[in-house]
Amino acid sequence: MAPCATWFPMMSEAELQDLAADLEVNGLREPIMLDREGVGLDGRNRVMACVMAGVASRFGIWHGDPAEAVAYIIWLNLHRRHLDASQRAMIAARLATMRQGERTDLAPNGAISQTDAAKLLGVGRRTVQRAATVLDQGIDELVAAAEQGKVPVSTAAAIAEQPPEQQKQMLALPKPELQAAVRELRDEASETRPPPPPLPPPPTPVLALVPGEEPKVDWPIFPVPYLRHAAPAGPCPLPSRWRGISWSMRSTRRSTV
């Protein structure tokens, strides 16, 4: 089988039994797809169900562009399988072959970024990043649980950051206790996270004195944090000379007489 085809989880034993029972009655309606070199692209579960049901397998040849084989495999599985967001994120994390921060114009041919993989699998980039944490740091049992949809990828990412022995212990917990343990880990992480740096003092206006003209106050460029925090709900907190000015999220320069 093509490597990408093996990233999709196998059916459970009960699902394979149901598929085998259907094959005994209706036969194999969709062929197992191969490329022109005989490499399997789709149909691992159907092959196993055919063996269980004693039904002869039937094969088809895909004549598309080899460069599009990965997209073809993903399209087939996403339209046939009922995979949740966590399972799709795990596949996207395997598909993303570009390193974090790598420039796309310098990446090798065929390299896929996390953003592109997330779009292809229909998940968020942050979810793919969590799945990558599971693949990089998680034990095999944790990776398998996330790929099979038994543990959400957000939970699996929190577990993966722990030592291997602790990962095993957490996976053995019942679901309510596992969720409580993960919440405790997140609370500890938030307590140890350093506070954001304080904002610098706001800039002061510059009084421009031009001989023969009235003085002008040149209001400096205000960074976005000041504009964002200067407009809470309720009465306008800005000085009267600022009111009526149309502020935007971009840095703004305003001169008044």
The 8 nearest C-alpha neighbors of each residue, nearest first, counted from 0:
[[1, 39, 38, 40, 2, 4, 5, 41],
 [0, 2, 4, 3, 40, 39, 38, 5],
 [3, 1, 5, 4, 0, 6, 40, 69],
 [2, 4, 6, 5, 1, 69, 72, 7],
 [3, 5, 1, 2, 6, 40, 7, 72],
 [4, 6, 2, 7, 3, 1, 0, 8],
 [7, 5, 3, 4, 90, 8, 2, 93],
 [6, 8, 5, 4, 9, 90, 3, 76],
 [9, 7, 147, 6, 146, 10, 5, 86],
 [8, 10, 11, 44, 7, 43, 147, 5],
 [11, 9, 14, 15, 12, 8, 44, 13],
 [10, 12, 14, 13, 15, 9, 16, 8],
 [11, 13, 15, 14, 16, 10, 17, 9],
 [12, 14, 16, 11, 15, 17, 10, 18],
 [15, 13, 17, 11, 16, 12, 10, 18],
 [16, 14, 18, 12, 17, 13, 48, 19],
 [15, 17, 13, 19, 14, 18, 20, 12],
 [18, 16, 14, 20, 15, 19, 21, 13],
 [17, 19, 15, 21, 20, 16, 48, 14],
 [20, 18, 48, 22, 52, 16, 21, 17],
 [21, 19, 17, 23, 18, 22, 16, 24],
 [20, 22, 18, 24, 19, 23, 25, 17],
 [23, 21, 26, 19, 25, 24, 20, 27],
 [24, 22, 20, 21, 26, 52, 25, 19],
 [25, 23, 21, 22, 26, 20, 19, 27],
 [26, 24, 22, 21, 23, 27, 28, 20],
 [25, 27, 22, 23, 24, 28, 54, 21],
 [28, 26, 22, 29, 25, 30, 56, 57],
 [27, 29, 26, 30, 25, 22, 57, 31],
 [30, 28, 27, 31, 57, 42, 58, 45],
 [31, 29, 58, 57, 59, 32, 28, 27],
 [32, 30, 58, 42, 41, 59, 57, 33],
 [31, 33, 59, 41, 40, 60, 58, 30],
 [34, 32, 39, 60, 38, 37, 40, 61],
 [33, 35, 61, 37, 36, 38, 60, 39],
 [34, 36, 37, 60, 62, 33, 61, 38],
 [37, 35, 34, 38, 33, 39, 60, 61],
 [36, 38, 33, 34, 35, 39, 60, 32],
 [39, 37, 33, 34, 0, 36, 1, 40],
 [40, 38, 0, 33, 1, 41, 32, 37],
 [41, 39, 33, 32, 1, 4, 0, 72],
 [40, 42, 32, 39, 31, 43, 4, 72],
 [41, 43, 31, 45, 44, 46, 32, 40],
 [44, 42, 46, 45, 41, 47, 31, 9],
 [43, 45, 47, 46, 42, 48, 9, 10],
 [44, 46, 48, 42, 47, 43, 49, 31],
 [47, 45, 49, 43, 44, 48, 42, 50],
 [48, 46, 50, 44, 49, 45, 51, 43],
 [47, 49, 19, 45, 51, 50, 46, 15],
 [50, 48, 54, 52, 46, 47, 51, 53],
 [49, 51, 53, 47, 48, 52, 46, 54],
 [52, 50, 48, 49, 53, 19, 47, 16],
 [51, 53, 19, 49, 54, 50, 23, 48],
 [54, 52, 50, 51, 49, 55, 23, 48],
 [53, 55, 49, 52, 56, 50, 23, 26],
 [56, 54, 49, 57, 53, 50, 27, 26],
 [57, 55, 49, 54, 46, 58, 27, 30],
 [56, 58, 30, 31, 55, 59, 27, 29],
 [59, 57, 31, 30, 32, 56, 60, 33],
 [58, 60, 32, 30, 31, 33, 61, 57],
 [61, 59, 33, 34, 32, 35, 62, 58],
 [60, 62, 34, 63, 33, 32, 59, 35],
 [63, 61, 60, 35, 34, 64, 65, 33],
 [64, 62, 61, 65, 67, 68, 34, 66],
 [63, 65, 66, 67, 68, 62, 61, 71],
 [66, 64, 68, 67, 63, 34, 69, 62],
 [65, 67, 64, 68, 69, 109, 63, 70],
 [68, 66, 65, 70, 64, 69, 71, 63],
 [67, 69, 71, 65, 70, 66, 72, 64],
 [70, 68, 72, 71, 67, 73, 3, 66],
 [71, 69, 73, 67, 68, 72, 74, 119],
 [70, 72, 68, 74, 69, 73, 67, 75],
 [73, 71, 69, 75, 74, 70, 68, 40],
 [72, 74, 70, 76, 75, 71, 77, 69],
 [75, 73, 71, 77, 72, 76, 70, 78],
 [74, 76, 72, 78, 73, 77, 79, 71],
 [75, 77, 79, 73, 80, 78, 74, 72],
 [76, 78, 74, 80, 79, 75, 73, 81],
 [77, 79, 76, 75, 80, 74, 81, 73],
 [80, 78, 76, 77, 75, 81, 74, 82],
 [81, 79, 76, 77, 82, 78, 75, 7],
 [80, 82, 83, 79, 77, 78, 76, 86],
 [83, 81, 80, 86, 87, 84, 77, 148],
 [82, 84, 86, 85, 87, 81, 148, 88],
 [85, 83, 87, 86, 88, 122, 82, 121],
 [86, 84, 88, 152, 87, 83, 151, 89],
 [87, 85, 146, 89, 88, 83, 84, 148],
 [86, 88, 84, 90, 89, 85, 120, 91],
 [89, 87, 91, 127, 85, 90, 86, 130],
 [90, 88, 92, 130, 86, 91, 87, 146],
 [89, 91, 87, 93, 88, 92, 6, 94],
 [90, 92, 94, 88, 116, 93, 89, 117],
 [91, 93, 89, 131, 95, 94, 90, 127],
 [94, 92, 90, 91, 95, 89, 96, 131],
 [93, 95, 91, 92, 96, 90, 116, 111],
 [96, 94, 111, 113, 112, 92, 93, 97],
 [95, 97, 110, 111, 94, 98, 112, 93],
 [98, 96, 112, 110, 111, 95, 101, 99],
 [99, 97, 101, 100, 96, 112, 95, 113],
 [98, 100, 101, 97, 113, 112, 102, 96],
 [99, 101, 98, 102, 97, 103, 112, 113],
 [102, 100, 98, 99, 103, 97, 106, 105],
 [101, 103, 105, 104, 106, 100, 97, 98],
 [102, 104, 106, 105, 101, 112, 97, 110],
 [103, 105, 102, 106, 107, 101, 108, 110],
 [106, 104, 103, 102, 107, 101, 108, 110],
 [105, 107, 103, 104, 102, 110, 108, 101],
 [108, 106, 110, 109, 105, 103, 104, 97],
 [109, 107, 110, 106, 111, 105, 104, 103],
 [108, 110, 107, 111, 66, 106, 96, 97],
 [111, 109, 96, 108, 97, 107, 106, 112],
 [112, 110, 95, 96, 97, 115, 109, 116],
 [111, 113, 97, 95, 115, 114, 116, 96],
 [112, 114, 116, 95, 115, 117, 124, 111],
 [113, 115, 117, 112, 116, 124, 118, 123],
 [116, 114, 118, 112, 117, 113, 119, 111],
 [115, 117, 113, 119, 91, 118, 114, 95],
 [116, 118, 122, 114, 120, 115, 124, 119],
 [119, 117, 121, 115, 116, 120, 122, 114],
 [118, 120, 116, 117, 121, 115, 91, 122],
 [121, 119, 117, 118, 122, 87, 91, 116],
 [120, 122, 118, 119, 117, 123, 87, 84],
 [123, 121, 117, 120, 118, 88, 84, 124],
 [122, 124, 126, 125, 117, 127, 121, 118],
 [123, 125, 127, 126, 117, 114, 128, 113],
 [126, 124, 128, 127, 123, 129, 122, 130],
 [125, 127, 129, 123, 124, 128, 88, 130],
 [126, 128, 130, 88, 124, 125, 129, 92],
 [127, 129, 125, 131, 126, 130, 124, 132],
 [130, 128, 132, 126, 131, 127, 156, 153],
 [129, 131, 127, 133, 89, 132, 128, 92],
 [130, 132, 128, 134, 92, 133, 129, 135],
 [133, 131, 129, 135, 130, 134, 156, 136],
 [132, 134, 137, 130, 156, 131, 136, 159],
 [135, 133, 131, 132, 137, 136, 142, 130],
 [134, 136, 132, 133, 131, 137, 159, 130],
 [137, 135, 159, 133, 132, 134, 160, 138],
 [138, 136, 159, 133, 134, 141, 142, 135],
 [137, 139, 141, 140, 163, 142, 136, 166],
 [140, 138, 142, 141, 143, 137, 144, 134],
 [139, 141, 143, 138, 142, 144, 167, 137],
 [140, 142, 144, 138, 143, 139, 137, 145],
 [141, 143, 139, 145, 144, 140, 137, 146],
 [142, 144, 146, 140, 141, 145, 147, 139],
 [145, 143, 149, 141, 147, 142, 146, 150],
 [144, 146, 150, 148, 142, 147, 143, 152],
 [147, 145, 143, 86, 148, 144, 142, 89],
 [148, 146, 144, 145, 149, 8, 143, 86],
 [147, 149, 145, 146, 150, 86, 144, 151],
 [148, 150, 144, 147, 145, 151, 146, 143],
 [149, 151, 145, 148, 144, 155, 152, 154],
 [152, 150, 154, 153, 85, 155, 145, 148],
 [151, 153, 155, 85, 154, 145, 130, 156],
 [154, 152, 156, 151, 155, 129, 157, 126],
 [155, 153, 157, 151, 152, 156, 158, 150],
 [154, 156, 152, 158, 157, 153, 159, 151],
 [157, 155, 159, 133, 153, 129, 158, 154],
 [158, 156, 154, 155, 159, 160, 153, 181],
 [157, 159, 155, 156, 160, 161, 166, 154],
 [160, 158, 137, 156, 136, 161, 133, 157],
 [159, 161, 158, 157, 136, 156, 162, 137],
 [160, 162, 159, 158, 166, 165, 163, 157],
 [163, 161, 165, 164, 166, 160, 159, 158],
 [164, 162, 166, 165, 138, 167, 161, 137],
 [165, 163, 167, 166, 162, 168, 161, 169],
 [164, 166, 168, 167, 162, 163, 169, 161],
 [167, 165, 163, 169, 164, 168, 158, 161],
 [168, 166, 170, 164, 165, 169, 171, 163],
 [167, 169, 165, 171, 166, 170, 164, 172],
 [168, 170, 166, 172, 171, 167, 165, 177],
 [171, 169, 167, 172, 168, 166, 141, 177],
 [170, 172, 168, 169, 167, 173, 177, 166],
 [173, 171, 169, 170, 177, 176, 174, 168],
 [174, 172, 176, 175, 177, 171, 170, 178],
 [173, 175, 177, 176, 178, 172, 179, 170],
 [176, 174, 178, 177, 173, 179, 172, 180],
 [175, 177, 179, 178, 173, 174, 172, 180],
 [178, 176, 174, 180, 179, 175, 172, 173],
 [177, 179, 181, 175, 176, 180, 174, 182],
 [180, 178, 176, 182, 177, 181, 183, 175],
 [181, 179, 177, 183, 178, 182, 176, 184],
 [182, 180, 184, 178, 183, 179, 177, 185],
 [183, 181, 185, 179, 184, 180, 186, 178],
 [182, 184, 186, 180, 181, 185, 187, 179],
 [185, 183, 181, 187, 182, 186, 188, 180],
 [186, 184, 188, 182, 187, 183, 189, 181],
 [185, 187, 183, 189, 188, 184, 182, 190],
 [188, 186, 190, 184, 185, 189, 183, 191],
 [187, 189, 185, 191, 186, 190, 192, 184],
 [188, 190, 186, 192, 187, 191, 185, 193],
 [191, 189, 187, 188, 192, 186, 193, 185],
 [192, 190, 188, 189, 193, 187, 186, 194],
 [191, 193, 189, 190, 188, 194, 187, 195],
 [194, 192, 191, 195, 190, 189, 196, 188],
 [193, 195, 196, 192, 197, 191, 190, 189],
 [196, 194, 197, 193, 198, 192, 199, 189],
 [195, 197, 194, 198, 193, 199, 192, 200],
 [198, 196, 199, 195, 194, 200, 224, 201],
 [197, 199, 200, 196, 224, 201, 225, 195],
 [198, 200, 201, 197, 202, 196, 225, 224],
 [201, 199, 202, 198, 203, 197, 225, 221],
 [202, 200, 199, 203, 225, 221, 198, 222],
 [203, 201, 200, 219, 204, 221, 220, 218],
 [202, 204, 201, 205, 219, 218, 200, 217],
 [205, 203, 218, 217, 219, 216, 206, 202],
 [204, 206, 217, 216, 207, 218, 203, 219],
 [205, 207, 216, 215, 217, 208, 204, 214],
 [206, 208, 215, 214, 216, 205, 209, 217],
 [209, 207, 214, 206, 210, 215, 213, 212],
 [208, 210, 212, 211, 207, 214, 213, 215],
 [211, 209, 212, 208, 213, 214, 207, 215],
 [210, 212, 209, 213, 208, 214, 215, 207],
 [213, 211, 209, 210, 214, 208, 215, 207],
 [212, 214, 215, 211, 209, 208, 256, 210],
 [215, 213, 208, 207, 212, 209, 216, 206],
 [216, 214, 256, 207, 206, 217, 255, 213],
 [215, 217, 206, 205, 255, 207, 218, 254],
 [216, 218, 254, 205, 204, 219, 215, 206],
 [217, 219, 204, 253, 254, 216, 252, 205],
 [220, 218, 204, 252, 221, 217, 202, 203],
 [219, 221, 252, 251, 250, 222, 218, 202],
 [220, 222, 250, 219, 251, 225, 223, 226],
 [223, 221, 224, 250, 225, 220, 226, 249],
 [222, 224, 226, 225, 227, 248, 250, 249],
 [225, 223, 227, 226, 222, 228, 198, 221],
 [226, 224, 228, 227, 223, 229, 222, 221],
 [225, 227, 223, 229, 224, 228, 222, 230],
 [226, 228, 224, 225, 229, 223, 230, 248],
 [227, 229, 225, 226, 230, 224, 231, 223],
 [230, 228, 226, 227, 225, 231, 236, 237],
 [229, 231, 228, 227, 232, 235, 226, 236],
 [232, 230, 229, 233, 228, 235, 236, 234],
 [231, 233, 230, 234, 235, 236, 229, 228],
 [232, 234, 231, 235, 236, 230, 229, 237],
 [235, 233, 236, 232, 231, 230, 237, 229],
 [234, 236, 237, 233, 230, 231, 242, 232],
 [237, 235, 234, 238, 229, 230, 231, 233],
 [236, 238, 235, 241, 239, 242, 229, 230],
 [239, 237, 240, 241, 236, 242, 235, 243],
 [238, 240, 242, 241, 237, 243, 236, 235],
 [239, 241, 238, 242, 237, 243, 255, 244],
 [242, 240, 239, 238, 244, 237, 243, 253],
 [243, 241, 239, 244, 240, 237, 238, 235],
 [242, 244, 245, 241, 240, 239, 246, 237],
 [243, 245, 242, 241, 246, 253, 240, 247],
 [246, 244, 243, 247, 242, 241, 251, 253],
 [247, 245, 244, 248, 251, 226, 249, 250],
 [246, 248, 249, 245, 251, 250, 226, 223],
 [247, 249, 223, 250, 246, 226, 227, 251],
 [250, 248, 247, 251, 223, 222, 246, 226],
 [249, 251, 222, 221, 220, 223, 248, 252],
 [252, 250, 220, 249, 221, 253, 246, 247],
 [253, 251, 220, 219, 218, 254, 250, 221],
 [252, 254, 218, 251, 255, 217, 219, 220],
 [255, 253, 217, 218, 216, 252, 256, 215],
 [256, 254, 216, 215, 253, 217, 218, 240],
 [255, 215, 216, 254, 214, 213, 217, 240]]
